[in-house]
Amino acid sequence: MVHDTADVPVGPASLDSVQVRFDEQRLISDAGLVVCATLADRLGIEALVNESVWLDPKEPGAALPGRKVMSLVHGMLAGADSIDDMNVLRAGSTGLILGHRVMAPSTLGTFLRAFTFGHVRQLDHVLDQALCRAWQAGAGPGDGPLVIDLDSFVGEVHGYKKQGASYGYTKKLGYHPIVAVRADRRAFAHPQPQGQGQHAARRGAVRR
């Protein structure tokens, strides 16, 4: 917090003379990201994305998809809910704990605009492999019973060019994936992108 008296008379601090800044290069605003970054590194997620996600080399932002996906994931974990909010990763020394270079919001936006529904399937494969690696490392149920709760939800979207989106029983435009959750821990296990409409919840479970 900085008491700025450049534009106001010298006196007690007030809302007119106080500014909040985060410009100390030795501080990290979201230190808990080090846990997520360590897990991602041990599972090899960035390399897995680079191997699995293929964009047309002629498309702007096609290079280094792993670094860009990890920037998006870490940004969302830090509370970002828009492209501009990805700047949260550039505050202080946050980038030093992530294990990858932090990409600029404009670069991430260009990257996402090159995506099609097929690229979503490629990321689905990444999640498959990452989950397998995590369970092999000890995150799975072991020899005990495992109950999976399957259900669908509607993720509302906007815009007529959203591939795979449709109107379902909620009368809102959105995606209708099936989500698998571990019943014992209520831990998110896997989403399955589905077809269009309100019938999506009735099919696809056998595949998982």
Phi and psi in degrees as GROMACS dihedral restraints (atoms count N, CA, C in turn):
[ dihedral_restraints ]
;  ai    aj    ak    al  type     phi  dphi    fc
    3     4     5     6     1  -117.7    20    10
    4     5     6     7     1   129.0    20    10
    6     7     8     9     1   -91.3    20    10
    7     8     9    10     1   103.2    20    10
    9    10    11    12     1  -100.4    20    10
   10    11    12    13     1   114.3    20    10
   12    13    14    15     1  -107.6    20    10
   13    14    15    16     1    17.9    20    10
   15    16    17    18     1   -64.9    20    10
   16    17    18    19     1   -37.0    20    10
   18    19    20    21     1  -110.8    20    10
   19    20    21    22     1     3.2    20    10
   21    22    23    24     1  -133.2    20    10
   22    23    24    25     1   155.2    20    10
   24    25    26    27     1   -61.1    20    10
   25    26    27    28     1   150.3    20    10
   27    28    29    30     1   -64.7    20    10
   28    29    30    31     1   132.1    20    10
   30    31    32    33     1   175.3    20    10
   31    32    33    34     1  -166.3    20    10
   33    34    35    36     1   -59.9    20    10
   34    35    36    37     1   150.9    20    10
   36    37    38    39     1   -64.0    20    10
   37    38    39    40     1   140.3    20    10
   39    40    41    42     1  -144.4    20    10
   40    41    42    43     1   174.2    20    10
   42    43    44    45     1   -61.7    20    10
   43    44    45    46     1   -25.2    20    10
   45    46    47    48     1   -78.1    20    10
   46    47    48    49     1   -17.6    20    10
   48    49    50    51     1  -119.2    20    10
   49    50    51    52     1     9.0    20    10
   51    52    53    54     1  -115.7    20    10
   52    53    54    55     1   132.0    20    10
   54    55    56    57     1  -123.6    20    10
   55    56    57    58     1   144.7    20    10
   57    58    59    60     1  -104.7    20    10
   58    59    60    61     1   123.8    20    10
   60    61    62    63     1  -130.7    20    10
   61    62    63    64     1   155.0    20    10
   63    64    65    66     1  -129.9    20    10
   64    65    66    67     1    86.5    20    10
   66    67    68    69     1  -128.8    20    10
   67    68    69    70     1    13.8    20    10
   69    70    71    72     1   -84.5    20    10
   70    71    72    73     1   112.6    20    10
   72    73    74    75     1   -68.8    20    10
   73    74    75    76     1   -12.3    20    10
   75    76    77    78     1   -95.0    20    10
   76    77    78    79     1    -3.1    20    10
   78    79    80    81     1  -100.5    20    10
   79    80    81    82     1   155.1    20    10
   81    82    83    84     1  -124.2    20    10
   82    83    84    85     1   124.8    20    10
   84    85    86    87     1   -75.7    20    10
   85    86    87    88     1   -30.1    20    10
   87    88    89    90     1  -130.9    20    10
   88    89    90    91     1    72.9    20    10
   90    91    92    93     1   -64.0    20    10
   91    92    93    94     1   -24.1    20    10
   93    94    95    96     1   -62.8    20    10
   94    95    96    97     1   -16.0    20    10
   96    97    98    99     1   -63.0    20    10
   97    98    99   100     1   -20.4    20    10
   99   100   101   102     1   -62.6    20    10
  100   101   102   103     1   -31.4    20    10
  102   103   104   105     1   -67.0    20    10
  103   104   105   106     1   -47.7    20    10
  105   106   107   108     1   -65.1    20    10
  106   107   108   109     1   -40.5    20    10
  108   109   110   111     1   -64.9    20    10
  109   110   111   112     1   -38.8    20    10
  111   112   113   114     1   -65.1    20    10
  112   113   114   115     1   -42.6    20    10
  114   115   116   117     1   -63.3    20    10
  115   116   117   118     1   -45.2    20    10
  117   118   119   120     1   -60.7    20    10
  118   119   120   121     1   -37.7    20    10
  120   121   122   123     1   -67.3    20    10
  121   122   123   124     1   -41.9    20    10
  123   124   125   126     1   -69.9    20    10
  124   125   126   127     1   -28.7    20    10
  126   127   128   129     1   -86.3    20    10
  127   128   129   130     1    -9.5    20    10
  129   130   131   132     1    67.8    20    10
  130   131   132   133     1    38.0    20    10
  132   133   134   135     1   -69.3    20    10
  133   134   135   136     1   -41.1    20    10
  135   136   137   138     1   -59.9    20    10
  136   137   138   139     1   -46.5    20    10
  138   139   140   141     1   -64.5    20    10
  139   140   141   142     1   -36.7    20    10
  141   142   143   144     1   -63.6    20    10
  142   143   144   145     1   -40.6    20    10
  144   145   146   147     1   -64.7    20    10
  145   146   147   148     1   -43.2    20    10
  147   148   149   150     1   -60.2    20    10
  148   149   150   151     1   -32.9    20    10
  150   151   152   153     1   -79.9    20    10
  151   152   153   154     1   -25.2    20    10
  153   154   155   156     1  -106.5    20    10
  154   155   156   157     1   -28.2    20    10
  156   157   158   159     1  -101.4    20    10
  157   158   159   160     1   117.0    20    10
  159   160   161   162     1  -120.0    20    10
  160   161   162   163     1   115.9    20    10
  162   163   164   165     1  -108.6    20    10
  163   164   165   166     1   153.7    20    10
  165   166   167   168     1   -57.3    20    10
  166   167   168   169     1   123.2    20    10
  168   169   170   171     1   -57.2    20    10
  169   170   171   172     1   -20.8    20    10
  171   172   173   174     1   -79.1    20    10
  172   173   174   175     1   -15.0    20    10
  174   175   176   177     1   -76.6    20    10
  175   176   177   178     1   135.4    20    10
  177   178   179   180     1   -60.4    20    10
  178   179   180   181     1   137.6    20    10
  180   181   182   183     1    81.0    20    10
  181   182   183   184     1    14.3    20    10
  183   184   185   186     1   -76.6    20    10
  184   185   186   187     1   -23.4    20    10
  186   187   188   189     1   -75.3    20    10
  187   188   189   190     1   152.0    20    10
  189   190   191   192     1    51.4    20    10
  190   191   192   193     1    56.9    20    10
  192   193   194   195     1   -63.3    20    10
  193   194   195   196     1   -30.1    20    10
  195   196   197   198     1   -63.1    20    10
  196   197   198   199     1   -44.0    20    10
  198   199   200   201     1   -63.2    20    10
  199   200   201   202     1   -37.3    20    10
  201   202   203   204     1   -74.4    20    10
  202   203   204   205     1   -40.6    20    10
  204   205   206   207     1   -63.0    20    10
  205   206   207   208     1   -43.2    20    10
  207   208   209   210     1   -65.9    20    10
  208   209   210   211     1   -34.6    20    10
  210   211   212   213     1   -62.9    20    10
  211   212   213   214     1   -42.3    20    10
  213   214   215   216     1   -65.5    20    10
  214   215   216   217     1   -43.5    20    10
  216   217   218   219     1   -63.4    20    10
  217   218   219   220     1   -48.1    20    10
  219   220   221   222     1   -65.7    20    10
  220   221   222   223     1   -36.2    20    10
  222   223   224   225     1   -62.5    20    10
  223   224   225   226     1   -43.7    20    10
  225   226   227   228     1   -65.3    20    10
  226   227   228   229     1   -38.0    20    10
  228   229   230   231     1   -64.0    20    10
  229   230   231   232     1   -28.5    20    10
  231   232   233   234     1   -86.0    20    10
  232   233   234   235     1     2.9    20    10
  234   235   236   237     1   103.9    20    10
  235   236   237   238     1     2.5    20    10
  237   238   239   240     1   -70.8    20    10
  238   239   240   241     1   134.4    20    10
  240   241   242   243     1  -127.7    20    10
  241   242   243   244     1    18.1    20    10
  243   244   245   246     1  -153.4    20    10
  244   245   246   247     1   166.2    20    10
  246   247   248   249     1   -61.0    20    10
  247   248   249   250     1   -44.8    20    10
  249   250   251   252     1   -61.0    20    10
  250   251   252   253     1   -31.3    20    10
  252   253   254   255     1   -66.7    20    10
  253   254   255   256     1   -13.8    20    10
  255   256   257   258     1   -64.0    20    10
  256   257   258   259     1   -13.2    20    10
  258   259   260   261     1   -62.8    20    10
  259   260   261   262     1   -13.6    20    10
  261   262   263   264     1   -58.9    20    10
  262   263   264   265     1   -28.4    20    10
  264   265   266   267     1   -75.3    20    10
  265   266   267   268     1   -11.3    20    10
  267   268   269   270     1  -100.0    20    10
  268   269   270   271     1     5.4    20    10
  270   271   272   273     1   -78.8    20    10
  271   272   273   274     1   132.3    20    10
  273   274   275   276     1    55.5    20    10
  274   275   276   277     1  -135.7    20    10
  276   277   278   279     1  -104.5    20    10
  277   278   279   280     1    25.6    20    10
  279   280   281   282     1   -55.0    20    10
  280   281   282   283     1   -39.6    20    10
  282   283   284   285     1   -60.4    20    10
  283   284   285   286     1   -22.0    20    10
  285   286   287   288     1   -71.8    20    10
  286   287   288   289     1   -19.5    20    10
  288   289   290   291     1  -101.0    20    10
  289   290   291   292     1     0.1    20    10
  291   292   293   294     1   -89.3    20    10
  292   293   294   295     1   -20.4    20    10
  294   295   296   297     1    82.1    20    10
  295   296   297   298     1     7.6    20    10
  297   298   299   300     1  -155.5    20    10
  298   299   300   301     1   160.6    20    10
  300   301   302   303     1   -70.2    20    10
  301   302   303   304     1   137.5    20    10
  303   304   305   306     1   -81.8    20    10
  304   305   306   307     1   124.8    20    10
  306   307   308   309     1   -87.4    20    10
  307   308   309   310     1   146.9    20    10
  309   310   311   312     1   -67.4    20    10
  310   311   312   313     1   148.5    20    10
  312   313   314   315     1   -54.3    20    10
  313   314   315   316     1   -39.8    20    10
  315   316   317   318     1   -63.1    20    10
  316   317   318   319     1   -38.0    20    10
  318   319   320   321     1   -66.9    20    10
  319   320   321   322     1   -40.5    20    10
  321   322   323   324     1   -66.4    20    10
  322   323   324   325     1   -37.9    20    10
  324   325   326   327     1   -63.9    20    10
  325   326   327   328     1   -42.8    20    10
  327   328   329   330     1   -62.0    20    10
  328   329   330   331     1   -41.0    20    10
  330   331   332   333     1   -60.8    20    10
  331   332   333   334     1   -48.2    20    10
  333   334   335   336     1   -68.0    20    10
  334   335   336   337     1   -31.9    20    10
  336   337   338   339     1   -68.0    20    10
  337   338   339   340     1   -17.9    20    10
  339   340   341   342     1   -83.7    20    10
  340   341   342   343     1    -5.7    20    10
  342   343   344   345     1   -76.7    20    10
  343   344   345   346     1   144.8    20    10
  345   346   347   348     1  -121.8    20    10
  346   347   348   349     1   177.4    20    10
  348   349   350   351     1   -62.9    20    10
  349   350   351   352     1   -28.7    20    10
  351   352   353   354     1   -63.9    20    10
  352   353   354   355     1   -34.7    20    10
  354   355   356   357     1   -70.6    20    10
  355   356   357   358     1   -28.9    20    10
  357   358   359   360     1   -63.6    20    10
  358   359   360   361     1   -39.2    20    10
  360   361   362   363     1   -63.3    20    10
  361   362   363   364     1   -36.8    20    10
  363   364   365   366     1   -64.6    20    10
  364   365   366   367     1   -39.8    20    10
  366   367   368   369     1   -67.2    20    10
  367   368   369   370     1   -30.7    20    10
  369   370   371   372     1   -61.8    20    10
  370   371   372   373     1   -38.8    20    10
  372   373   374   375     1   -65.2    20    10
  373   374   375   376     1   -40.2    20    10
  375   376   377   378     1   -58.3    20    10
  376   377   378   379     1   -44.5    20    10
  378   379   380   381     1   -64.5    20    10
  379   380   381   382     1   -39.2    20    10
  381   382   383   384     1   -53.8    20    10
  382   383   384   385     1   -53.4    20    10
  384   385   386   387     1   -68.0    20    10
  385   386   387   388     1   -38.3    20    10
  387   388   389   390     1   -64.7    20    10
  388   389   390   391     1   -39.9    20    10
  390   391   392   393     1   -65.1    20    10
  391   392   393   394     1   -41.4    20    10
  393   394   395   396     1   -61.0    20    10
  394   395   396   397     1   -43.1    20    10
  396   397   398   399     1   -65.5    20    10
  397   398   399   400     1   -39.1    20    10
  399   400   401   402     1   -65.6    20    10
  400   401   402   403     1   -42.0    20    10
  402   403   404   405     1   -68.8    20    10
  403   404   405   406     1   -36.6    20    10
  405   406   407   408     1   -66.0    20    10
  406   407   408   409     1   -26.2    20    10
  408   409   410   411     1   -84.1    20    10
  409   410   411   412     1    -2.0    20    10
  411   412   413   414     1   116.8    20    10
  412   413   414   415     1     2.4    20    10
  414   415   416   417     1   -82.9    20    10
  415   416   417   418     1   -10.1    20    10
  417   418   419   420     1   -78.6    20    10
  418   419   420   421     1  -178.6    20    10
  420   421   422   423     1   -79.7    20    10
  421   422   423   424     1    -5.2    20    10
  423   424   425   426     1    69.3    20    10
  424   425   426   427     1  -134.9    20    10
  426   427   428   429     1   -90.2    20    10
  427   428   429   430     1    -3.2    20    10
  429   430   431   432     1   -78.1    20    10
  430   431   432   433     1   168.5    20    10
  432   433   434   435     1   -70.0    20    10
  433   434   435   436     1   150.9    20    10
  435   436   437   438     1  -131.7    20    10
  436   437   438   439     1   121.3    20    10
  438   439   440   441     1  -110.0    20    10
  439   440   441   442     1   126.1    20    10
  441   442   443   444     1  -108.2    20    10
  442   443   444   445     1   128.5    20    10
  444   445   446   447     1   -98.8    20    10
  445   446   447   448     1   119.5    20    10
  447   448   449   450     1  -107.1    20    10
  448   449   450   451     1   132.6    20    10
  450   451   452   453     1  -157.1    20    10
  451   452   453   454     1   161.0    20    10
  453   454   455   456     1  -109.1    20    10
  454   455   456   457     1   161.5    20    10
  456   457   458   459     1  -144.4    20    10
  457   458   459   460     1   167.8    20    10
  459   460   461   462     1  -109.9    20    10
  460   461   462   463     1   117.4    20    10
  462   463   464   465     1   -99.3    20    10
  463   464   465   466     1   104.9    20    10
  465   466   467   468     1   -67.0    20    10
  466   467   468   469     1   138.8    20    10
  468   469   470   471     1  -130.5    20    10
  469   470   471   472     1   170.5    20    10
  471   472   473   474     1  -132.3    20    10
  472   473   474   475     1   142.2    20    10
  474   475   476   477     1   109.4    20    10
  475   476   477   478     1   139.7    20    10
  477   478   479   480     1   -81.0    20    10
  478   479   480   481     1    -7.4    20    10
  480   481   482   483     1  -100.6    20    10
  481   482   483   484     1    12.7    20    10
  483   484   485   486     1   -74.7    20    10
  484   485   486   487     1   107.6    20    10
  486   487   488   489     1   -66.2    20    10
  487   488   489   490     1   133.3    20    10
  489   490   491   492     1    85.8    20    10
  490   491   492   493     1    -6.4    20    10
  492   493   494   495     1   -86.2    20    10
  493   494   495   496     1   149.4    20    10
  495   496   497   498     1  -158.0    20    10
  496   497   498   499     1   175.4    20    10
  498   499   500   501     1   -94.8    20    10
  499   500   501   502     1   128.5    20    10
  501   502   503   504     1  -113.9    20    10
  502   503   504   505     1  -152.2    20    10
  504   505   506   507     1   -67.4    20    10
  505   506   507   508     1   -19.0    20    10
  507   508   509   510     1   -81.8    20    10
  508   509   510   511     1    -8.2    20    10
  510   511   512   513     1    66.4    20    10
  511   512   513   514     1    18.9    20    10
  513   514   515   516     1  -117.9    20    10
  514   515   516   517     1   144.5    20    10
  516   517   518   519     1   -71.4    20    10
  517   518   519   520     1   128.3    20    10
  519   520   521   522     1  -173.8    20    10
  520   521   522   523     1   179.1    20    10
  522   523   524   525     1   -96.0    20    10
  523   524   525   526     1   155.7    20    10
  525   526   527   528     1  -130.4    20    10
  526   527   528   529     1    64.0    20    10
  528   529   530   531     1   -76.4    20    10
  529   530   531   532     1   155.9    20    10
  531   532   533   534     1   -94.4    20    10
  532   533   534   535     1   135.7    20    10
  534   535   536   537     1  -116.0    20    10
  535   536   537   538     1   133.4    20    10
  537   538   539   540     1  -102.0    20    10
  538   539   540   541     1   130.0    20    10
  540   541   542   543     1  -129.6    20    10
  541   542   543   544     1   135.7    20    10
  543   544   545   546     1   -69.2    20    10
  544   545   546   547     1   120.7    20    10
  546   547   548   549     1   -67.5    20    10
  547   548   549   550     1   -29.4    20    10
  549   550   551   552     1   -75.5    20    10
  550   551   552   553     1   -34.2    20    10
  552   553   554   555     1  -114.3    20    10
  553   554   555   556     1    -5.1    20    10
  555   556   557   558     1    56.1    20    10
  556   557   558   559     1    34.0    20    10
  558   559   560   561     1   -90.8    20    10
  559   560   561   562     1   133.2    20    10
  561   562   563   564     1   -64.2    20    10
  562   563   564   565     1   127.3    20    10
  564   565   566   567     1  -108.1    20    10
  565   566   567   568     1   -49.6    20    10
  567   568   569   570     1  -167.5    20    10
  568   569   570   571     1   139.3    20    10
  570   571   572   573     1  -100.1    20    10
  571   572   573   574     1   148.7    20    10
  573   574   575   576     1  -122.1    20    10
  574   575   576   577     1   107.8    20    10
  576   577   578   579     1   -57.6    20    10
  577   578   579   580     1   136.8    20    10
  579   580   581   582     1  -120.2    20    10
  580   581   582   583     1   174.9    20    10
  582   583   584   585     1   -71.7    20    10
  583   584   585   586     1  -173.2    20    10
  585   586   587   588     1   -85.9    20    10
  586   587   588   589     1   155.5    20    10
  588   589   590   591     1    87.2    20    10
  589   590   591   592     1  -178.4    20    10
  591   592   593   594     1   -77.1    20    10
  592   593   594   595     1    -6.1    20    10
  594   595   596   597     1   -87.4    20    10
  595   596   597   598     1    -1.2    20    10
  597   598   599   600     1   -60.6    20    10
  598   599   600   601     1   -33.3    20    10
  600   601   602   603     1   -69.7    20    10
  601   602   603   604     1   -12.8    20    10
  603   604   605   606     1   -94.9    20    10
  604   605   606   607     1    -2.5    20    10
  606   607   608   609     1  -140.6    20    10
  607   608   609   610     1   159.4    20    10
  609   610   611   612     1   100.8    20    10
  610   611   612   613     1   -14.6    20    10
  612   613   614   615     1   -66.3    20    10
  613   614   615   616     1   -36.8    20    10
  615   616   617   618     1   -61.9    20    10
  616   617   618   619     1   -31.3    20    10
  618   619   620   621     1   -59.9    20    10
  619   620   621   622     1   -34.7    20    10
